[in-house]
Amino acid sequence: MFKRGNIHLAKLYPSKGHEVGKSRPVLILQTDLLNEIDHTTVIILPLTTSLVKNAYPLRYDIQARDNLHKDSQILCDQIRSIDINRIDTPILTSLTQKELLEIEQRVGIILDFS
């Protein structure tokens, strides 16, 4: 089972066009209501270590911590649903409530959920 706000490694290949690929950390964005019933897909945001300055609201900075070994950015405009079998189970790290709220605000801006 996955938990909203946790970051895991996921296999995002094959990818097409400008989609993010490779094995990389992803943030579990999906509600725990679905996570707790073992839903077969999960909504995620991928992370990158290719840092870009002044990328608000497209990216959110996260410092290396726990088992996330490099400073990264969460790609708030790359929201997608993937099969749960693409995700490795060990948790790399977890976000705080404050961090999750800031990411929700960015995703809301991108999706025009104002």
Secondary structure by P-SEA (a helix, b strand, c coil): cccccbbbbbbcccccccccccbbbbbbccccccccccccbbbbbbbbccccccccccbbbbccccccccccccccccccccccccccccccccccaaaaaaaaaaaaaaaccc
